[in-house]
Amino acid sequence: MIAAAGGWPVSRIVIDLAVHLAALIVGAALAFIPDQAPSALAYFAVARLAYVAAVAFGLRAQSRRLGREPREVAEERHRVFNRRILRLQNIDAIAFGALCVATRWTMSSEPWDWAGMVAGILLIGVGVGTKTWAVRCLGPDSYTWHDFFVPREAFKPCRKGPYRYFKDPMYTIGYLQAYGFALAFGSWYGLVASLFAQATILIVNVCVEKPHFRRLCSVEPLKIP
């Protein structure tokens, strides 16, 4: 099997590029061909549900395996999971952007005024900044759910950075950029989609992530073979 410089097989890189290119082409068509709001909304809904379903079912299954398989097996599972989720996450972002562009200025019959755009840009800055701050406090592996695959020697909830003020800054304040993007384009559809996107990831957090981390905090440190 031919591998690229980063260690990934060339076939995998080609497939990833093809999938992302197809998602971009569909997104661009929905964004710029007139009267495509319903189709853009459907595209976003399917992309979002595929992403959160893959996260929820993948993490729930892995939570039961944690600490029961060799480290190299767990790390390989994480690489496969991360690659799949990253692909779905990117398609989700493309679909959301296409929806906001396709339904731009639905808050007004005229192009959205400068105040709305500035407010949107500020929300984007706060959301991205908070999420970046949270990742820096937890470590980059937290963004890819690495703890579901390879346990730490001792798990302790984070109490620094934004976690001093919010329980779940990534999923609360860290989602303001979605609302900001929709607001910058003056899209009612985008604001509703932002609420839907945040609600779905919060459901995953409550039903899958929190039970997992409560279990980690209540048992002896897990040792992986």
Order of alpha helices (4+ residues) and beta strands (2+ residues): alpha-alpha-alpha-alpha-alpha-alpha-alpha
